Amino acid sequence: MARCLGADGAVAMMEGTGNTTVDFMQTVKACEAEGIKTVAVLHEDNGAKGYERPLVDHPREAGAMISRGNRSEKLLLAPLDQVIGGKEIDLHFKLQHDPHKPLFFDSTIFFGAHCQMGASGFRAAFES
């Protein structure tokens, strides 16, 4: 598609994990083989402590990569002083958590926590 558009470069956004990482990297490799400089934007799966192999595939042609972070990193949610909208945090499998207590968790327990389009992470905004 990039060639049909006459593009000199492309930004490739990775979707999924595991085998799809190989498919994604093959797409990056194919673009580079066509002379289309490609930037790969992807997340890593380095394990909770960050020392496992982060990518399933990383061909030499993928020379420009942007990491959206470690998808399997454990996060700490500090206890909340004030809660609006409920008394508990709903977790997967119908588990509940008291927001007045700290929560150490894998972010993938929250549906949509890692947006594949790059807006990953947890954000909160207070508007008065």
C-alpha positions as CSV (number, residue, x, y, z in Angstrom):
1,M,0.0,0.0,0.0
2,A,2.8,2.4,0.9
3,R,4.4,1.8,-2.6
4,C,1.0,2.5,-4.3
5,L,0.7,5.8,-2.4
6,G,4.2,6.7,-3.4
7,A,5.4,6.9,0.2
8,D,9.0,7.2,1.1
9,G,8.4,6.0,4.6
10,A,5.8,4.2,6.8
11,V,4.9,3.9,10.4
12,A,3.8,0.4,11.3
13,M,1.7,-0.1,14.5
14,M,1.8,-3.7,16.0
15,E,-1.4,-5.5,17.0
16,G,-1.4,-8.6,19.2
17,T,1.4,-10.7,20.5
18,G,3.3,-13.9,19.8
19,N,2.9,-15.2,16.3
20,T,1.5,-11.8,15.1
21,T,4.8,-10.3,16.2
22,V,6.5,-12.4,13.5
23,D,3.9,-11.4,10.9
24,F,4.4,-7.7,11.9
25,M,8.1,-7.9,11.6
26,Q,7.9,-9.6,8.2
27,T,5.7,-6.6,7.1
28,V,8.4,-4.2,8.3
29,K,11.1,-6.3,6.5
30,A,9.1,-6.3,3.3
31,C,8.6,-2.5,3.4
32,E,12.4,-2.0,3.9
33,A,13.1,-4.4,1.0
34,E,11.0,-2.2,-1.2
35,G,13.0,0.8,-0.2
36,I,10.3,2.2,2.1
37,K,11.9,3.3,5.4
38,T,9.7,1.9,8.2
39,V,9.4,2.8,11.8
40,A,7.9,-0.1,13.9
41,V,5.8,1.0,16.9
42,L,5.3,-1.9,19.3
43,H,5.0,-3.1,22.9
44,E,7.4,-5.5,24.5
45,D,6.8,-8.6,26.7
46,N,9.8,-8.6,28.9
47,G,8.2,-10.4,31.8
48,A,7.2,-8.8,35.1
49,K,10.8,-8.1,36.1
50,G,11.9,-6.8,32.7
51,Y,14.7,-9.3,31.9
52,E,13.1,-11.8,29.6
53,R,13.4,-11.6,25.8
54,P,11.2,-8.7,24.9
55,L,10.5,-9.5,21.2
56,V,9.7,-12.8,19.5
57,D,11.2,-11.6,16.3
58,H,13.6,-8.8,15.4
59,P,15.0,-8.9,11.9
60,R,18.1,-6.9,11.0
61,E,15.9,-4.8,8.6
62,A,13.8,-3.4,11.5
63,G,16.3,-0.7,12.3
64,A,13.9,1.9,13.7
65,M,11.6,0.8,16.5
66,I,9.7,2.7,19.1
67,S,8.7,0.8,22.3
68,R,5.4,1.6,24.0
69,G,6.7,-0.2,27.1
70,N,6.7,-3.6,28.8
71,R,3.2,-5.0,28.6
72,S,3.9,-7.5,31.4
73,E,5.3,-5.1,33.9
74,K,3.6,-5.1,37.3
75,L,2.2,-1.8,38.4
76,L,1.4,-0.4,41.8
77,L,-1.8,1.5,42.3
78,A,-1.5,3.5,45.6
79,P,-4.4,3.6,48.0
80,L,-7.0,6.2,47.1
81,D,-8.2,8.7,49.7
82,Q,-11.3,9.5,47.7
83,V,-13.3,7.3,45.4
84,I,-16.0,8.4,43.0
85,G,-18.4,6.1,41.3
86,G,-18.3,3.0,43.4
87,K,-16.9,1.3,46.5
88,E,-14.7,-1.3,44.8
89,I,-12.6,-1.7,41.7
90,D,-13.9,-4.5,39.4
91,L,-11.2,-6.9,38.2
92,H,-11.4,-9.8,35.8
93,F,-13.2,-12.9,36.8
94,K,-15.6,-10.9,39.0
95,L,-13.0,-10.1,41.6
96,Q,-13.3,-6.9,43.6
97,H,-10.6,-4.8,45.2
98,D,-10.9,-2.2,47.9
99,P,-9.5,1.0,46.4
100,H,-8.4,2.2,49.9
101,K,-5.8,-0.5,49.9
102,P,-2.7,-0.7,47.5
103,L,-3.0,-2.9,44.4
104,F,0.0,-4.5,42.8
105,F,-1.2,-5.8,39.4
106,D,-0.5,-6.9,35.9
107,S,-2.1,-4.2,33.7
108,T,-3.5,-6.7,31.3
109,I,-6.2,-7.6,33.9
110,F,-8.0,-4.4,32.8
111,F,-9.6,-4.7,29.4
112,G,-8.2,-2.2,27.0
113,A,-5.3,-1.2,29.3
114,H,-2.9,-1.4,26.5
115,C,-4.2,0.4,23.4
116,Q,-2.6,-1.1,20.4
117,M,-2.6,2.3,18.7
118,G,0.0,3.7,21.2
119,A,-2.1,5.4,23.9
120,S,-1.2,2.8,26.5
121,G,-1.1,3.3,30.2
122,F,-3.3,4.5,33.0
123,R,-4.4,8.1,33.2
124,A,-6.7,9.9,35.4
125,A,-7.9,13.5,35.3
126,F,-9.6,15.6,37.9
127,E,-11.8,18.3,36.7
128,S,-13.3,20.8,39.2
